[in-house]
Amino acid sequence: MTHKLMTRLALSFAAFLFFAASAFAVTPIETPAKELIILDATTGTVLTEKNADESMVPSSMSKLMTAYVVFDRLKSGKLSMDGTFHVSQKAWSTQGSKMFVDIDSDVKIEDLLRGMIIQSGNDACVVLAEGIAGSEDAFANLMNETAARIGLKNSHFANASGWPDPNHRMTARDLSILAMRLINDFPEYMHFYKEIDFTYHGIKQGNRNPLLYGFNGADGLKTGHTDEAGYGLVGTAIRDGRRVIMVVNGLQSMQQRADESKRLLEWGFREFRNYTLFKPGQIVADVPVWMGIAPTVTLITKDGLTVTLPNSAKFNADIKVVYNQPLHAPISKTTPLANLVVDIPGGFHQEYPLYAASEVAQLGWFQRMMRGIRYLLTGE
């Protein structure tokens, strides 16, 4: 592309984005938590982190992985909410938090999900694991295979419940990725995570997630606690269409978890905003096409482009289109043709693929020959 086109794009967006931030380095925040990560769910931008890649005990927060495996089978039709799984001796005798299933009973999968998500029942997890994979060990293998498939790079699961085991480890970053995948892949099942209580076998238990009690927009996800790990939470809320996800671990008490999780998530909403640069399908630029039936092709972003910025200082954005000139026909709508490059002082650099708004067929052989002759004679 020409320098003139790069300059025009950069100036127009610098004028549009007169607000926002001087730095895109992760913003530090003081917290007594041992591990922390907060991110914007729309853009994936990490707002702050602390020991986010340190191996840690995830406790019952790892039940999110168990849920992912179950949801995946529900969505594919391999399981149904009305289906049942049998309660084995092992499942019935599982220690820790319980749903209180009866031994040798058959329990609906929907009830087991509520028992796992709302009541944090370890027994429900084992019933689900055995029902799907035959044994909890086999289910743990399935969890590890699924984790690798969805991009969890530093996680290893030894059981379905998060029961203490030296080989059952995750990182805060992996938990945030898992939370994002759950929300994006299975929105139809997310209602379970904001239910306040569930009664099974005449025993009513409340959801342990403190965000559900008074935090504006909160709708998930899962608490965790063991002596080694301390108190943790994978929390999320949505306000005005913007979702923030937080993973915090290593707090000293339930009260500290409640207070700190609300403070940190509120900070994520208050200190950052999302700005839409392009809407899905919006025209970014028109660029020349060589040997096409149309002389130019319109470039668009398929999914739009939104950035997350802190509310701290002004900046100048340099935004340009980069591609190998000229583009050769035929042009397909499915193949990336160029990159939209966004640079903002403070370390933010991202490249986003651009696609053709419409296909451009190649000229016939005679027309191509005449175009080539014209180019040789005139340079055009």
Secondary structure as UniProt FT lines:
FT   HELIX           3..16
FT   STRAND          35..40
FT   TURN            41..43
FT   STRAND          46..50
FT   TURN            52..53
FT   HELIX           59..62
FT   HELIX           63..76
FT   TURN            81..82
FT   STRAND          84..86
FT   HELIX           89..93
FT   TURN            103..104
FT   STRAND          106..108
FT   HELIX           109..117
FT   HELIX           122..133
FT   HELIX           136..149
FT   TURN            150..151
FT   TURN            166..167
FT   STRAND          169..170
FT   HELIX           172..185
FT   HELIX           187..194
FT   STRAND          197..200
FT   TURN            201..202
FT   STRAND          203..206
FT   HELIX           210..212
FT   TURN            213..214
FT   TURN            216..217
FT   STRAND          218..226
FT   TURN            227..229
FT   STRAND          230..239
FT   TURN            240..241
FT   STRAND          242..251
FT   HELIX           254..270
FT   STRAND          272..278
FT   TURN            280..281
FT   STRAND          283..290
FT   STRAND          296..300
FT   STRAND          305..310
FT   STRAND          318..322
FT   STRAND          327..328
FT   STRAND          338..344
FT   TURN            345..347
FT   STRAND          348..356
FT   HELIX           365..378
//
